[in-house]
Amino acid sequence: MNDSISTLDELLSDPMVLLVMERDRVRPEQVRMLLERVRRTSVDEPMVPPAHMVAKSCFQQWLLT
């Protein structure tokens, strides 16, 4: 695998990735379905910011001491 991979199709056709997926009994279709489900969910549901961002915001507003 090299650093020039830029699409999911390229990644899922990479021989090394295919070998690891085969060993783990994962099919490319499963990866695509998982990524599509995550993409749909992230568009439909509001994102909760990471804890460090929440804490920083709370400190700035003096909600935490």
N, CA, C, O and CB atoms as a CASP TS submission, in Angstrom:
PFRMAT TS
TARGET T0000
AUTHOR 0000-0000-0000
METHOD Language model
MODEL 1
PARENT N/A
ATOM      1  N   MET     1       0.842  -1.169   0.000  1.00  0.00           N
ATOM      2  CA  MET     1       0.000   0.000   0.000  1.00  0.00           C
ATOM      3  C   MET     1       0.891   1.236   0.000  1.00  0.00           C
ATOM      4  O   MET     1       1.955   1.243   0.618  1.00  0.00           O
ATOM      5  CB  MET     1      -0.960  -0.004   1.214  1.00  0.00           C
ATOM      6  N   ASN     2       0.450   2.281  -0.696  1.00  0.00           N
ATOM      7  CA  ASN     2       1.253   3.497  -0.716  1.00  0.00           C
ATOM      8  C   ASN     2       0.422   4.692  -0.276  1.00  0.00           C
ATOM      9  O   ASN     2      -0.768   4.560   0.007  1.00  0.00           O
ATOM     10  CB  ASN     2       1.832   3.736  -2.113  1.00  0.00           C
ATOM     11  N   ASP     3       1.050   5.850  -0.222  1.00  0.00           N
ATOM     12  CA  ASP     3       0.379   7.047   0.283  1.00  0.00           C
ATOM     13  C   ASP     3      -0.503   7.733  -0.747  1.00  0.00           C
ATOM     14  O   ASP     3      -1.149   8.731  -0.425  1.00  0.00           O
ATOM     15  CB  ASP     3       1.394   8.017   0.780  1.00  0.00           C
ATOM     16  N   SER     4      -0.550   7.234  -1.967  1.00  0.00           N
ATOM     17  CA  SER     4      -1.316   7.915  -3.005  1.00  0.00           C
ATOM     18  C   SER     4      -2.751   7.410  -3.135  1.00  0.00           C
ATOM     19  O   SER     4      -3.458   7.829  -4.051  1.00  0.00           O
ATOM     20  CB  SER     4      -0.618   7.767  -4.319  1.00  0.00           C
ATOM     21  N   ILE     5      -3.196   6.532  -2.257  1.00  0.00           N
ATOM     22  CA  ILE     5      -4.567   6.037  -2.298  1.00  0.00           C
ATOM     23  C   ILE     5      -5.500   7.161  -1.890  1.00  0.00           C
ATOM     24  O   ILE     5      -5.335   7.768  -0.832  1.00  0.00           O
ATOM     25  CB  ILE     5      -4.750   4.801  -1.377  1.00  0.00           C
ATOM     26  N   SER     6      -6.494   7.434  -2.749  1.00  0.00           N
ATOM     27  CA  SER     6      -7.360   8.569  -2.461  1.00  0.00           C
ATOM     28  C   SER     6      -8.850   8.238  -2.467  1.00  0.00           C
ATOM     29  O   SER     6      -9.668   9.082  -2.102  1.00  0.00           O
ATOM     30  CB  SER     6      -7.098   9.646  -3.447  1.00  0.00           C
ATOM     31  N   THR     7      -9.207   7.043  -2.869  1.00  0.00           N
ATOM     32  CA  THR     7     -10.627   6.699  -2.880  1.00  0.00           C
ATOM     33  C   THR     7     -10.850   5.364  -2.185  1.00  0.00           C
ATOM     34  O   THR     7      -9.929   4.565  -2.018  1.00  0.00           O
ATOM     35  CB  THR     7     -11.166   6.650  -4.321  1.00  0.00           C
ATOM     36  N   LEU     8     -12.084   5.147  -1.791  1.00  0.00           N
ATOM     37  CA  LEU     8     -12.441   3.881  -1.157  1.00  0.00           C
ATOM     38  C   LEU     8     -12.237   2.723  -2.127  1.00  0.00           C
ATOM     39  O   LEU     8     -11.778   1.653  -1.726  1.00  0.00           O
ATOM     40  CB  LEU     8     -13.896   3.914  -0.664  1.00  0.00           C
ATOM     41  N   ASP     9     -12.571   2.924  -3.387  1.00  0.00           N
ATOM     42  CA  ASP     9     -12.370   1.873  -4.386  1.00  0.00           C
ATOM     43  C   ASP     9     -10.902   1.464  -4.480  1.00  0.00           C
ATOM     44  O   ASP     9     -10.581   0.278  -4.566  1.00  0.00           O
ATOM     45  CB  ASP     9     -12.869   2.342  -5.755  1.00  0.00           C
ATOM     46  N   GLU    10     -10.021   2.453  -4.463  1.00  0.00           N
ATOM     47  CA  GLU    10      -8.592   2.140  -4.521  1.00  0.00           C
ATOM     48  C   GLU    10      -8.151   1.392  -3.271  1.00  0.00           C
ATOM     49  O   GLU    10      -7.387   0.430  -3.349  1.00  0.00           O
ATOM     50  CB  GLU    10      -7.766   3.422  -4.687  1.00  0.00           C
ATOM     51  N   LEU    11      -8.632   1.835  -2.134  1.00  0.00           N
ATOM     52  CA  LEU    11      -8.275   1.173  -0.880  1.00  0.00           C
ATOM     53  C   LEU    11      -8.755  -0.276  -0.868  1.00  0.00           C
ATOM     54  O   LEU    11      -8.010  -1.183  -0.497  1.00  0.00           O
ATOM     55  CB  LEU    11      -8.868   1.934   0.313  1.00  0.00           C
ATOM     56  N   LEU    12     -10.001  -0.483  -1.276  1.00  0.00           N
ATOM     57  CA  LEU    12     -10.566  -1.833  -1.235  1.00  0.00           C
ATOM     58  C   LEU    12     -10.051  -2.735  -2.352  1.00  0.00           C
ATOM     59  O   LEU    12     -10.353  -3.929  -2.369  1.00  0.00           O
ATOM     60  CB  LEU    12     -12.066  -1.755  -1.310  1.00  0.00           C
ATOM     61  N   SER    13      -9.287  -2.185  -3.274  1.00  0.00           N
ATOM     62  CA  SER    13      -8.692  -3.038  -4.304  1.00  0.00           C
ATOM     63  C   SER    13      -7.199  -3.247  -4.072  1.00  0.00           C
ATOM     64  O   SER    13      -6.539  -3.942  -4.844  1.00  0.00           O
ATOM     65  CB  SER    13      -8.920  -2.432  -5.684  1.00  0.00           C
ATOM     66  N   ASP    14      -6.674  -2.653  -3.023  1.00  0.00           N
ATOM     67  CA  ASP    14      -5.265  -2.823  -2.688  1.00  0.00           C
ATOM     68  C   ASP    14      -5.028  -4.270  -2.242  1.00  0.00           C
ATOM     69  O   ASP    14      -5.742  -4.766  -1.372  1.00  0.00           O
ATOM     70  CB  ASP    14      -4.830  -1.818  -1.576  1.00  0.00           C
ATOM     71  N   PRO    15      -4.038  -4.950  -2.824  1.00  0.00           N
ATOM     72  CA  PRO    15      -3.794  -6.363  -2.493  1.00  0.00           C
ATOM     73  C   PRO    15      -3.550  -6.623  -1.007  1.00  0.00           C
ATOM     74  O   PRO    15      -4.033  -7.620  -0.470  1.00  0.00           O
ATOM     75  CB  PRO    15      -2.612  -6.862  -3.273  1.00  0.00           C
ATOM     76  N   MET    16      -2.814  -5.747  -0.341  1.00  0.00           N
ATOM     77  CA  MET    16      -2.524  -5.954   1.081  1.00  0.00           C
ATOM     78  C   MET    16      -3.804  -5.809   1.906  1.00  0.00           C
ATOM     79  O   MET    16      -4.046  -6.592   2.824  1.00  0.00           O
ATOM     80  CB  MET    16      -1.446  -4.950   1.572  1.00  0.00           C
ATOM     81  N   VAL    17      -4.610  -4.821   1.582  1.00  0.00           N
ATOM     82  CA  VAL    17      -5.874  -4.618   2.290  1.00  0.00           C
ATOM     83  C   VAL    17      -6.778  -5.829   2.078  1.00  0.00           C
ATOM     84  O   VAL    17      -7.423  -6.302   3.014  1.00  0.00           O
ATOM     85  CB  VAL    17      -6.578  -3.318   1.807  1.00  0.00           C
ATOM     86  N   LEU    18      -6.819  -6.321   0.859  1.00  0.00           N
ATOM     87  CA  LEU    18      -7.642  -7.494   0.560  1.00  0.00           C
ATOM     88  C   LEU    18      -7.182  -8.719   1.340  1.00  0.00           C
ATOM     89  O   LEU    18      -8.010  -9.502   1.806  1.00  0.00           O
ATOM     90  CB  LEU    18      -7.612  -7.792  -0.934  1.00  0.00           C
ATOM     91  N   LEU    19      -5.879  -8.893   1.486  1.00  0.00           N
ATOM     92  CA  LEU    19      -5.369 -10.033   2.264  1.00  0.00           C
ATOM     93  C   LEU    19      -5.772  -9.935   3.733  1.00  0.00           C
ATOM     94  O   LEU    19      -6.181 -10.926   4.337  1.00  0.00           O
ATOM     95  CB  LEU    19      -3.841 -10.114   2.152  1.00  0.00           C
ATOM     96  N   VAL    20      -5.657  -8.745   4.299  1.00  0.00           N
ATOM     97  CA  VAL    20      -6.036  -8.566   5.704  1.00  0.00           C
ATOM     98  C   VAL    20      -7.536  -8.774   5.868  1.00  0.00           C
ATOM     99  O   VAL    20      -7.981  -9.416   6.820  1.00  0.00           O
ATOM    100  CB  VAL    20      -5.627  -7.159   6.211  1.00  0.00           C
ATOM    101  N   MET    21      -8.308  -8.231   4.940  1.00  0.00           N
ATOM    102  CA  MET    21      -9.762  -8.404   5.014  1.00  0.00           C
ATOM    103  C   MET    21     -10.136  -9.879   4.888  1.00  0.00           C
ATOM    104  O   MET    21     -11.030 -10.354   5.589  1.00  0.00           O
ATOM    105  CB  MET    21     -10.461  -7.582   3.911  1.00  0.00           C
ATOM    106  N   GLU    22      -9.468 -10.591   4.013  1.00  0.00           N
ATOM    107  CA  GLU    22      -9.742 -12.022   3.852  1.00  0.00           C
ATOM    108  C   GLU    22      -9.426 -12.773   5.136  1.00  0.00           C
ATOM    109  O   GLU    22     -10.203 -13.624   5.568  1.00  0.00           O
ATOM    110  CB  GLU    22      -8.927 -12.604   2.682  1.00  0.00           C
ATOM    111  N   ARG    23      -8.288 -12.460   5.747  1.00  0.00           N
ATOM    112  CA  ARG    23      -7.907 -13.095   6.999  1.00  0.00           C
ATOM    113  C   ARG    23      -8.946 -12.826   8.092  1.00  0.00           C
ATOM    114  O   ARG    23      -9.256 -13.701   8.901  1.00  0.00           O
ATOM    115  CB  ARG    23      -6.527 -12.601   7.444  1.00  0.00           C
ATOM    116  N   ASP    24      -9.477 -11.601   8.098  1.00  0.00           N
ATOM    117  CA  ASP    24     -10.465 -11.215   9.106  1.00  0.00           C
ATOM    118  C   ASP    24     -11.899 -11.565   8.706  1.00  0.00           C
ATOM    119  O   ASP    24     -12.852 -11.269   9.428  1.00  0.00           O
ATOM    120  CB  ASP    24     -10.366  -9.734   9.371  1.00  0.00           C
ATOM    121  N   ARG    25     -12.028 -12.191   7.562  1.00  0.00           N
ATOM    122  CA  ARG    25     -13.340 -12.587   7.033  1.00  0.00           C
ATOM    123  C   ARG    25     -14.275 -11.389   6.867  1.00  0.00           C
ATOM    124  O   ARG    25     -15.445 -11.430   7.246  1.00  0.00           O
ATOM    125  CB  ARG    25     -13.988 -13.621   7.953  1.00  0.00           C
ATOM    126  N   VAL    26     -13.720 -10.327   6.291  1.00  0.00           N
ATOM    127  CA  VAL    26     -14.486  -9.118   6.004  1.00  0.00           C
ATOM    128  C   VAL    26     -14.534  -8.945   4.492  1.00  0.00           C
ATOM    129  O   VAL    26     -13.515  -9.051   3.809  1.00  0.00           O
ATOM    130  CB  VAL    26     -13.858  -7.858   6.702  1.00  0.00           C
ATOM    131  N   ARG    27     -15.717  -8.682   3.986  1.00  0.00           N
ATOM    132  CA  ARG    27     -15.894  -8.482   2.554  1.00  0.00           C
ATOM    133  C   ARG    27     -15.988  -6.990   2.242  1.00  0.00           C
ATOM    134  O   ARG    27     -16.479  -6.220   3.067  1.00  0.00           O
ATOM    135  CB  ARG    27     -17.154  -9.221   2.053  1.00  0.00           C
ATOM    136  N   PRO    28     -15.527  -6.574   1.075  1.00  0.00           N
ATOM    137  CA  PRO    28     -15.606  -5.158   0.703  1.00  0.00           C
ATOM    138  C   PRO    28     -17.026  -4.586   0.816  1.00  0.00           C
ATOM    139  O   PRO    28     -17.202  -3.428   1.192  1.00  0.00           O
ATOM    140  CB  PRO    28     -15.100  -4.975  -0.715  1.00  0.00           C
ATOM    141  N   GLU    29     -18.022  -5.391   0.493  1.00  0.00           N
ATOM    142  CA  GLU    29     -19.415  -4.910   0.584  1.00  0.00           C
ATOM    143  C   GLU    29     -19.772  -4.536   2.026  1.00  0.00           C
ATOM    144  O   GLU    29     -20.512  -3.581   2.263  1.00  0.00           O
ATOM    145  CB  GLU    29     -20.397  -5.990   0.058  1.00  0.00           C
ATOM    146  N   GLN    30     -19.242  -5.294   2.978  1.00  0.00           N
ATOM    147  CA  GLN    30     -19.511  -5.012   4.391  1.00  0.00           C
ATOM    148  C   GLN    30     -18.905  -3.668   4.802  1.00  0.00           C
ATOM    149  O   GLN    30     -19.515  -2.896   5.542  1.00  0.00           O
ATOM    150  CB  GLN    30     -18.954  -6.141   5.281  1.00  0.00           C
ATOM    151  N   VAL    31     -17.710  -3.410   4.315  1.00  0.00           N
ATOM    152  CA  VAL    31     -17.048  -2.142   4.627  1.00  0.00           C
ATOM    153  C   VAL    31     -17.848  -0.990   4.038  1.00  0.00           C
ATOM    154  O   VAL    31     -18.079   0.022   4.701  1.00  0.00           O
ATOM    155  CB  VAL    31     -15.596  -2.127   4.088  1.00  0.00           C
ATOM    156  N   ARG    32     -18.267  -1.150   2.792  1.00  0.00           N
ATOM    157  CA  ARG    32     -19.063  -0.097   2.146  1.00  0.00           C
ATOM    158  C   ARG    32     -20.369   0.162   2.896  1.00  0.00           C
ATOM    159  O   ARG    32     -20.750   1.313   3.109  1.00  0.00           O
ATOM    160  CB  ARG    32     -19.366  -0.480   0.692  1.00  0.00           C
ATOM    161  N   MET    33     -21.049  -0.907   3.293  1.00  0.00           N
ATOM    162  CA  MET    33     -22.317  -0.747   4.028  1.00  0.00           C
ATOM    163  C   MET    33     -22.079  -0.047   5.363  1.00  0.00           C
ATOM    164  O   MET    33     -22.852   0.833   5.743  1.00  0.00           O
ATOM    165  CB  MET    33     -22.989  -2.122   4.263  1.00  0.00           C
ATOM    166  N   LEU    34     -21.030  -0.422   6.071  1.00  0.00           N
ATOM    167  CA  LEU    34     -20.719   0.206   7.353  1.00  0.00           C
ATOM    168  C   LEU    34     -20.448   1.696   7.179  1.00  0.00           C
ATOM    169  O   LEU    34     -20.986   2.521   7.918  1.00  0.00           O
ATOM    170  CB  LEU    34     -19.512  -0.476   8.003  1.00  0.00           C
ATOM    171  N   LEU    35     -19.621   2.032   6.210  1.00  0.00           N
ATOM    172  CA  LEU    35     -19.299   3.439   5.980  1.00  0.00           C
ATOM    173  C   LEU    35     -20.524   4.241   5.544  1.00  0.00           C
ATOM    174  O   LEU    35     -20.691   5.391   5.950  1.00  0.00           O
ATOM    175  CB  LEU    35     -18.204   3.559   4.932  1.00  0.00           C
ATOM    176  N   GLU    36     -21.367   3.645   4.729  1.00  0.00           N
ATOM    177  CA  GLU    36     -22.593   4.335   4.301  1.00  0.00           C
ATOM    178  C   GLU    36     -23.524   4.554   5.489  1.00  0.00           C
ATOM    179  O   GLU    36     -24.128   5.619   5.614  1.00  0.00           O
ATOM    180  CB  GLU    36     -23.319   3.528   3.199  1.00  0.00           C
ATOM    181  N   ARG    37     -23.641   3.569   6.350  1.00  0.00           N
ATOM    182  CA  ARG    37     -24.501   3.706   7.528  1.00  0.00           C
ATOM    183  C   ARG    37     -23.982   4.815   8.454  1.00  0.00           C
ATOM    184  O   ARG    37     -24.763   5.614   8.971  1.00  0.00           O
ATOM    185  CB  ARG    37     -24.583   2.363   8.293  1.00  0.00           C
ATOM    186  N   VAL    38     -22.681   4.855   8.656  1.00  0.00           N
ATOM    187  CA  VAL    38     -22.087   5.891   9.504  1.00  0.00           C
ATOM    188  C   VAL    38     -22.283   7.259   8.869  1.00  0.00           C
ATOM    189  O   VAL    38     -22.599   8.224   9.564  1.00  0.00           O
ATOM    190  CB  VAL    38     -20.583   5.617   9.738  1.00  0.00           C
ATOM    191  N   ARG    39     -22.100   7.350   7.568  1.00  0.00           N
ATOM    192  CA  ARG    39     -22.273   8.629   6.877  1.00  0.00           C
ATOM    193  C   ARG    39     -23.711   9.119   7.014  1.00  0.00           C
ATOM    194  O   ARG    39     -23.941  10.292   7.309  1.00  0.00           O
ATOM    195  CB  ARG    39     -21.892   8.497   5.388  1.00  0.00           C
ATOM    196  N   ARG    40     -24.669   8.239   6.805  1.00  0.00           N
ATOM    197  CA  ARG    40     -26.089   8.618   6.933  1.00  0.00           C
ATOM    198  C   ARG    40     -26.413   9.040   8.357  1.00  0.00           C
ATOM    199  O   ARG    40     -27.108  10.035   8.563  1.00  0.00           O
ATOM    200  CB  ARG    40     -27.003   7.451   6.513  1.00  0.00           C
ATOM    201  N   THR    41     -25.925   8.305   9.331  1.00  0.00           N
ATOM    202  CA  THR    41     -26.192   8.606  10.734  1.00  0.00           C
ATOM    203  C   THR    41     -25.597   9.957  11.111  1.00  0.00           C
ATOM    204  O   THR    41     -26.233  10.742  11.814  1.00  0.00           O
ATOM    205  CB  THR    41     -25.628   7.501  11.643  1.00  0.00           C
ATOM    206  N   SER    42     -24.385  10.228  10.648  1.00  0.00           N
ATOM    207  CA  SER    42     -23.732  11.475  11.024  1.00  0.00           C
ATOM    208  C   SER    42     -24.427  12.683  10.405  1.00  0.00           C
ATOM    209  O   SER    42     -24.352  13.780  10.958  1.00  0.00           O
ATOM    210  CB  SER    42     -22.271  11.446  10.607  1.00  0.00           C
ATOM    211  N   VAL    43     -25.096  12.507   9.279  1.00  0.00           N
ATOM    212  CA  VAL    43     -25.833  13.604   8.653  1.00  0.00           C
ATOM    213  C   VAL    43     -27.157  13.825   9.381  1.00  0.00           C
ATOM    214  O   VAL    43     -27.596  14.965   9.535  1.00  0.00           O
ATOM    215  CB  VAL    43     -26.081  13.312   7.152  1.00  0.00           C
ATOM    216  N   ASP    44     -27.790  12.752   9.825  1.00  0.00           N
ATOM    217  CA  ASP    44     -29.107  12.838  10.455  1.00  0.00           C
ATOM    218  C   ASP    44     -29.061  13.266  11.914  1.00  0.00           C
ATOM    219  O   ASP    44     -29.997  13.902  12.398  1.00  0.00           O
ATOM    220  CB  ASP    44     -29.797  11.520  10.355  1.00  0.00           C
ATOM    221  N   GLU    45     -28.003  12.933  12.613  1.00  0.00           N
ATOM    222  CA  GLU    45     -27.916  13.206  14.043  1.00  0.00           C
ATOM    223  C   GLU    45     -26.884  14.293  14.316  1.00  0.00           C
ATOM    224  O   GLU    45     -25.842  14.332  13.661  1.00  0.00           O
ATOM    225  CB  GLU    45     -27.563  11.927  14.816  1.00  0.00           C
ATOM    226  N   PRO    46     -27.155  15.163  15.259  1.00  0.00           N
ATOM    227  CA  PRO    46     -26.170  16.192  15.581  1.00  0.00           C
ATOM    228  C   PRO    46     -24.912  15.572  16.180  1.00  0.00           C
ATOM    229  O   PRO    46     -24.972  14.565  16.884  1.00  0.00           O
ATOM    230  CB  PRO    46     -26.765  17.219  16.551  1.00  0.00           C
ATOM    231  N   MET    47     -23.788  16.185  15.889  1.00  0.00           N
ATOM    232  CA  MET    47     -22.520  15.681  16.394  1.00  0.00           C
ATOM    233  C   MET    47     -22.283  16.182  17.819  1.00  0.00           C
ATOM    234  O   MET    47     -22.472  17.365  18.102  1.00  0.00           O
ATOM    235  CB  MET    47     -21.363  16.105  15.472  1.00  0.00           C
ATOM    236  N   VAL    48     -21.879  15.308  18.690  1.00  0.00           N
ATOM    237  CA  VAL    48     -21.504  15.685  20.045  1.00  0.00           C
ATOM    238  C   VAL    48     -20.004  15.968  20.017  1.00  0.00           C
ATOM    239  O   VAL    48     -19.226  15.115  19.591  1.00  0.00           O
ATOM    240  CB  VAL    48     -21.873  14.556  21.099  1.00  0.00           C
ATOM    241  N   PRO    49     -19.590  17.147  20.462  1.00  0.00           N
ATOM    242  CA  PRO    49     -18.157  17.458  20.404  1.00  0.00           C
ATOM    243  C   PRO    49     -17.366  16.568  21.360  1.00  0.00           C
ATOM    244  O   PRO    49     -17.911  16.071  22.345  1.00  0.00           O
ATOM    245  CB  PRO    49     -17.915  18.942  20.742  1.00  0.00           C
ATOM    246  N   PRO    50     -16.087  16.369  21.071  1.00  0.00           N
ATOM    247  CA  PRO    50     -15.247  15.566  21.952  1.00  0.00           C
ATOM    248  C   PRO    50     -15.163  16.178  23.344  1.00  0.00           C
ATOM    249  O   PRO    50     -15.354  17.382  23.513  1.00  0.00           O
ATOM    250  CB  PRO    50     -13.850  15.418  21.361  1.00  0.00           C
ATOM    251  N   ALA    51     -14.880  15.355  24.325  1.00  0.00           N
ATOM    252  CA  ALA    51     -14.868  15.785  25.727  1.00  0.00           C
ATOM    253  C   ALA    51     -13.905  16.938  25.980  1.00  0.00           C
ATOM    254  O   ALA    51     -14.216  17.844  26.753  1.00  0.00           O
ATOM    255  CB  ALA    51     -14.503  14.622  26.619  1.00  0.00           C
ATOM    256  N   HIS    52     -12.740  16.915  25.338  1.00  0.00           N
ATOM    257  CA  HIS    52     -11.780  17.998  25.596  1.00  0.00           C
ATOM    258  C   HIS    52     -12.305  19.349  25.110  1.00  0.00           C
ATOM    259  O   HIS    52     -11.966  20.384  25.682  1.00  0.00           O
ATOM    260  CB  HIS    52     -10.441  17.689  24.917  1.00  0.00           C
ATOM    261  N   MET    53     -13.124  19.348  24.068  1.00  0.00           N
ATOM    262  CA  MET    53     -13.707  20.605  23.590  1.00  0.00           C
ATOM    263  C   MET    53     -14.797  21.086  24.544  1.00  0.00           C
ATOM    264  O   MET    53     -14.913  22.284  24.800  1.00  0.00           O
ATOM    265  CB  MET    53     -14.281  20.433  22.168  1.00  0.00           C
ATOM    266  N   VAL    54     -15.587  20.168  25.065  1.00  0.00           N
ATOM    267  CA  VAL    54     -16.629  20.524  26.023  1.00  0.00           C
ATOM    268  C   VAL    54     -15.987  21.092  27.284  1.00  0.00           C
ATOM    269  O   VAL    54     -16.426  22.122  27.794  1.00  0.00           O
ATOM    270  CB  VAL    54     -17.512  19.296  26.364  1.00  0.00           C
ATOM    271  N   ALA    55     -14.956  20.430  27.784  1.00  0.00           N
ATOM    272  CA  ALA    55     -14.280  20.887  28.997  1.00  0.00           C
ATOM    273  C   ALA    55     -13.677  22.270  28.797  1.00  0.00           C
ATOM    274  O   ALA    55     -13.767  23.121  29.682  1.00  0.00           O
ATOM    275  CB  ALA    55     -13.191  19.893  29.409  1.00  0.00           C
ATOM    276  N   LYS    56     -13.061  22.500  27.639  1.00  0.00           N
ATOM    277  CA  LYS    56     -12.459  23.809  27.361  1.00  0.00           C
ATOM    278  C   LYS    56     -13.529  24.888  27.352  1.00  0.00           C
ATOM    279  O   LYS    56     -13.323  25.973  27.896  1.00  0.00           O
ATOM    280  CB  LYS    56     -11.706  23.792  26.013  1.00  0.00           C
ATOM    281  N   SER    57     -14.658  24.602  26.747  1.00  0.00           N
ATOM    282  CA  SER    57     -15.756  25.549  26.688  1.00  0.00           C
ATOM    283  C   SER    57     -16.301  25.840  28.099  1.00  0.00           C
ATOM    284  O   SER    57     -16.603  26.987  28.428  1.00  0.00           O
ATOM    285  CB  SER    57     -16.873  25.007  25.777  1.00  0.00           C
ATOM    286  N   CYS    58     -16.420  24.803  28.914  1.00  0.00           N
ATOM    287  CA  CYS    58     -16.918  24.977  30.272  1.00  0.00           C
ATOM    288  C   CYS    58     -15.961  25.800  31.117  1.00  0.00           C
ATOM    289  O   CYS    58     -16.394  26.635  31.911  1.00  0.00           O
ATOM    290  CB  CYS    58     -17.153  23.629  30.923  1.00  0.00           C
ATOM    291  N   PHE    59     -14.649  25.569  30.954  1.00  0.00           N
ATOM    292  CA  PHE    59     -13.668  26.361  31.699  1.00  0.00           C
ATOM    293  C   PHE    59     -13.758  27.831  31.289  1.00  0.00           C
ATOM    294  O   PHE    59     -13.656  28.723  32.131  1.00  0.00           O
ATOM    295  CB  PHE    59     -12.234  25.821  31.462  1.00  0.00           C
ATOM    296  N   GLN    60     -13.948  28.076  30.005  1.00  0.00           N
ATOM    297  CA  GLN    60     -14.031  29.460  29.528  1.00  0.00           C
ATOM    298  C   GLN    60     -15.259  30.160  30.100  1.00  0.00           C
ATOM    299  O   GLN    60     -15.239  31.371  30.320  1.00  0.00           O
ATOM    300  CB  GLN    60     -14.070  29.499  27.991  1.00  0.00           C
ATOM    301  N   GLN    61     -16.315  29.411  30.337  1.00  0.00           N
ATOM    302  CA  GLN    61     -17.546  29.990  30.887  1.00  0.00           C
ATOM    303  C   GLN    61     -17.596  29.852  32.421  1.00  0.00           C
ATOM    304  O   GLN    61     -18.630  30.132  33.028  1.00  0.00           O
ATOM    305  CB  GLN    61     -18.780  29.309  30.254  1.00  0.00           C
ATOM    306  N   TRP    62     -16.514  29.432  33.036  1.00  0.00           N
ATOM    307  CA  TRP    62     -16.394  29.276  34.483  1.00  0.00           C
ATOM    308  C   TRP    62     -17.408  28.268  35.039  1.00  0.00           C
ATOM    309  O   TRP    62     -17.867  28.402  36.174  1.00  0.00           O
ATOM    310  CB  TRP    62     -16.577  30.627  35.167  1.00  0.00           C
ATOM    311  N   LEU    63     -17.751  27.264  34.235  1.00  0.00           N
ATOM    312  CA  LEU    63     -18.668  26.227  34.712  1.00  0.00           C
ATOM    313  C   LEU    63     -17.919  25.134  35.462  1.00  0.00           C
ATOM    314  O   LEU    63     -18.511  24.393  36.246  1.00  0.00           O
ATOM    315  CB  LEU    63     -19.445  25.618  33.539  1.00  0.00           C
ATOM    316  N   LEU    64     -16.623  25.036  35.222  1.00  0.00           N
ATOM    317  CA  LEU    64     -15.782  24.063  35.919  1.00  0.00           C
ATOM    318  C   LEU    64     -14.676  24.821  36.623  1.00  0.00           C
ATOM    319  O   LEU    64     -14.194  25.841  36.131  1.00  0.00           O
ATOM    320  CB  LEU    64     -15.194  22.996  34.935  1.00  0.00           C
ATOM    321  N   THR    65     -14.281  24.316  37.772  1.00  0.00           N
ATOM    322  CA  THR    65     -13.158  24.963  38.477  1.00  0.00           C
ATOM    323  C   THR    65     -12.081  23.969  38.777  1.00  0.00           C
ATOM    324  O   THR    65     -11.059  24.324  39.364  1.00  0.00           O
ATOM    325  CB  THR    65     -13.624  25.622  39.773  1.00  0.00           C
TER
END
